[in-house]
Amino acid sequence: MPGGQLPTTLAGFEAAFREALPEGTLAYYAGAAADEITLGRNVEAWRELLLRPRVMVDVSNRDPSVELFGRSYGLPIAVAPTAYHRLAHPDGEEATARGSVAAGCPYTLSTLATSRPTPVGEAAPDGPKWFQVYVFRDREVTRELVAEAEEAGFEALLLTVDLPVLGRRDQEVGTGFVVGQAEGVPGVHAAGGEGEISMQDTADLIDPSLTWDDVGELAGSTDLPVLVKGVLRGDDARLAIEAGAAGVVVSNHGGRQLDTVQATAEALVEVVESIGGEASVMVDGGIRRGTDVAKALILGADFVLVGRPILWGLATGGAEGVEAVLSMLADEFDRALALLGVPRASELSGRDDLIA
Ligand SMILES: Cc1cc2nc3c(=O)[nH]c(=O)nc-3n(C[C@H](O)[C@H](O)[C@H](O)COP(=O)(O)O)c2cc1C
């Protein structure tokens, strides 16, 4: 939306994003696996949780900040890792990082980014950044990317474990979507991808043999906290912690991997019961409103990650679009705290009475 005003609602951003992008990119960004049952359920599950606010609570001073990894974050909202940002906007991941940090939210850079960790770190030096790890069959490439991220000031590693093979994404396959030059995706190029490359070819570079031992190996090789992203069960969450992870991200990859898995709002409860209070629990999938953020915290999440809406902001307005989307969520979250009668985000956890 060059030169124009940015939309004032998330639905407006989504509509502008759909206008802005070619069919193949749109199918890649917006689509999900198979019948997209989980894609829809993720959004619905948050919406279906009905709130029971308290009234007559003094909410004149509100505090949306939370503690994580022993430090304070201004908001419990981070940007989920998503691939190939230069396909959404020419300023790519650097713009997303700038927009996230300007809104006070950690940015997670994907292994499948169209930039390396160093320039992204330099683009947004003053805010927290996390790095998402896919373990390539060529482990040396992964080790080098992690080392570069550490050097560039990234503060946590999110190890994605729900992509041993690629979910079958019908929309994307139907359009024949490929990323123009693998060279534009440095991680993929280093791992052996050449020329025009499909998501299937990219996924084939990722090691499908990962087990909990690999979590231990990664956690043992770095001083950064390692979070296991893509956990949907309490028993797996416990194994992640026993293997050395600092926490988990309850995620079904935005419905893009195994279709008909539970919505993340549902899976969150079991994971919190298993490891909540002992290790960090984040959640992503379908978070579209400040009330969704509040509900996730009530159910025991420490932090939420937001995926597609960031791409809507990026495609529509670059760094400013990303900042606007996150600021909108932050504003809604602040209003939710006031209207729920819980002025401090840190006091939402475990308040089951707030959900009908
Ligand atoms: C276009 C797209 C690309 C993604 N790329 C990655 C990725 O590179 N690494 C990863 O761990 N997750 C990836 N994800 C999953 C997101 O991190 C996140 O789990 C999901 O988008 C959250 O759901 P939401 O989009 O409903 O907010 C991707 C998701 C989308 C939509």
The ligand as an SDF file (V2000), in Angstrom:
LIG
                    3D

 31 33  0  0  0  0  0  0  0  0999 V2000
    4.1200  -18.7530    5.4230 C   0  0  0  0  0  0  0  0  0  0  0  0
    4.5700  -19.4580    6.6510 C   0  0  0  0  0  0  0  0  0  0  0  0
    5.9010  -19.8500    6.7700 C   0  0  0  0  0  0  0  0  0  0  0  0
    6.3430  -20.4810    7.9310 C   0  0  0  0  0  0  0  0  0  0  0  0
    7.6680  -20.7830    8.0420 N   0  0  0  0  0  0  0  0  0  0  0  0
    8.1180  -21.3430    9.1940 C   0  0  0  0  0  0  0  0  0  0  0  0
    9.5010  -21.5870    9.3710 C   0  0  0  0  0  0  0  0  0  0  0  0
   10.3230  -21.2800    8.5100 O   0  0  0  0  0  0  0  0  0  0  0  0
    9.8830  -22.1630   10.5350 N   0  0  0  0  0  0  0  0  0  0  0  0
    8.9990  -22.5000   11.5350 C   0  0  0  0  0  0  0  0  0  0  0  0
    9.3920  -23.0120   12.5690 O   0  0  0  0  0  0  0  0  0  0  0  0
    7.6780  -22.2480   11.3830 N   0  0  0  0  0  0  0  0  0  0  0  0
    7.2290  -21.6770   10.2580 C   0  0  0  0  0  0  0  0  0  0  0  0
    5.8900  -21.3900   10.1310 N   0  0  0  0  0  0  0  0  0  0  0  0
    4.9750  -21.6500   11.2730 C   0  0  0  0  0  0  0  0  0  0  0  0
    4.9040  -20.4180   12.1940 C   0  0  0  0  0  0  0  0  0  0  0  0
    6.0990  -20.2520   12.9170 O   0  0  0  0  0  0  0  0  0  0  0  0
    3.7740  -20.5250   13.2220 C   0  0  0  0  0  0  0  0  0  0  0  0
    3.8780  -21.7600   13.8980 O   0  0  0  0  0  0  0  0  0  0  0  0
    2.3710  -20.3860   12.6260 C   0  0  0  0  0  0  0  0  0  0  0  0
    2.3590  -19.5330   11.5090 O   0  0  0  0  0  0  0  0  0  0  0  0
    1.4220  -19.8450   13.7010 C   0  0  0  0  0  0  0  0  0  0  0  0
    0.1330  -19.7930   13.2390 O   0  0  0  0  0  0  0  0  0  0  0  0
   -0.5980  -18.4630   12.6750 P   0  0  0  0  0  0  0  0  0  0  0  0
   -0.0410  -18.2360   11.3190 O   0  0  0  0  0  0  0  0  0  0  0  0
   -2.0240  -18.8710   12.6620 O   0  0  0  0  0  0  0  0  0  0  0  0
   -0.3250  -17.3250   13.6440 O   0  0  0  0  0  0  0  0  0  0  0  0
    5.4240  -20.7600    8.9810 C   0  0  0  0  0  0  0  0  0  0  0  0
    4.0970  -20.3640    8.8540 C   0  0  0  0  0  0  0  0  0  0  0  0
    3.6600  -19.7050    7.7140 C   0  0  0  0  0  0  0  0  0  0  0  0
    2.2280  -19.2660    7.6270 C   0  0  0  0  0  0  0  0  0  0  0  0
  1  2  1  0
  2  3  1  0
  2 30  2  0
  3  4  2  0
  4  5  1  0
  4 28  1  0
  5  6  2  0
  6  7  1  0
  6 13  1  0
  7  8  2  0
  7  9  1  0
  9 10  1  0
 10 11  2  0
 10 12  1  0
 12 13  2  0
 13 14  1  0
 14 15  1  0
 14 28  1  0
 15 16  1  0
 16 17  1  0
 16 18  1  0
 18 19  1  0
 18 20  1  0
 20 21  1  0
 20 22  1  0
 22 23  1  0
 23 24  1  0
 24 25  2  0
 24 26  1  0
 24 27  1  0
 28 29  2  0
 29 30  1  0
 30 31  1  0
M  END
$$$$
